[in-house]
Amino acid sequence: MIFIGIVIALVFAFGFVVFRGAPYVPSHRKEAIGAFDELYKIGNKDVLVDVGSGDGIILRLAARRGARAIGYELNPILVVISRFLSRKNKKVRVVLTDFWLKNLPNNTTIVYAFTVSRDSKKLAEKLQSEATRLNRDVYLMTYGAPLKQKTELRKRRGHHLYLFSPLQQAKA
């Protein structure tokens, strides 16, 4: 009975996330390192938000380069795993939250996301809204499906880099 309960909990935890965003696909360390080397040289002036941070590999890679790294993850099991694996790094923070319902921290410079084409329009709209709200540029690095609504700055294999600049807001 306990085994069945555990299986049901795992199916729910991983299955629920698929309906709210991308499925859990572990990031490939080599690919991410190459993207940080060639597309966006992340450093100590950066604050990276990883949407669906999974096991936290992107967070730890960014933190090793000096950035503050914040993971937004819906799956409580992955939050626990990521927090455990990142426990010694003070620059990494993992939050159990839904990215679609959360504002980016004010000092965010880059967002990292595994993308599926189903959510690309929604992601582009969210990033544009956040860049405008923050009134500054925000970079987006995606892995997976490219954004059809936005022209990429650079590409490396499955990684794409985009820039979202604030839109002019009418004064009331």
CORDA-V650808 format. One record per pair of residues at least 4 apart in sequence whose ideal C-beta (glycine too) atoms are under 6 Angstrom apart, sorted by the first residue. I is the first residue (numbers start at 1). J is the second residue. If there is no record, write none. Layout:
{{I,J} {I,J}}
This chain:
{{11,15} {12,16} {13,75} {13,77} {17,74} {17,75} {18,23} {20,74} {21,52} {22,52} {22,114} {22,116} {24,54} {25,114} {27,32} {27,57} {27,58} {32,58} {32,61} {34,38} {34,156} {35,39} {35,156} {35,159} {36,42} {38,156} {39,154} {39,156} {39,159} {39,161} {40,139} {40,141} {40,161} {42,46} {42,62} {42,65} {42,67} {43,65} {43,66} {44,66} {46,67} {46,109} {46,110} {47,68} {47,107} {47,108} {47,109} {48,62} {48,67} {48,69} {48,110} {48,112} {49,70} {49,104} {49,108} {49,111} {50,58} {50,59} {50,71} {50,112} {51,72} {51,99} {51,113} {52,114} {53,59} {53,71} {53,73} {53,82} {54,78} {55,81} {55,82} {56,60} {56,71} {56,82} {56,85} {56,86} {58,112} {59,69} {59,71} {59,92} {60,86} {62,67} {62,69} {63,69} {63,89} {63,91} {63,92} {68,91} {69,92} {70,93} {71,82} {71,94} {72,95} {72,97} {72,99} {73,78} {73,79} {74,98} {76,96} {78,82} {79,94} {79,96} {82,86} {82,94} {83,94} {86,92} {97,102} {104,108} {104,130} {110,139} {111,140} {112,141} {113,142} {114,143} {114,144} {115,120} {115,142} {115,144} {115,145} {116,145} {117,145} {119,123} {120,145} {120,147} {120,148} {121,149} {124,147} {124,149} {124,150} {127,140} {127,164} {128,164} {130,134} {131,138} {131,164} {131,165} {131,166} {132,166} {132,167} {135,166} {137,163} {137,165} {138,164} {139,163} {140,162} {141,161} {142,160} {143,158} {143,159} {146,160} {150,162} {152,160} {152,162} {153,161} {153,163} {154,161} {155,160}}
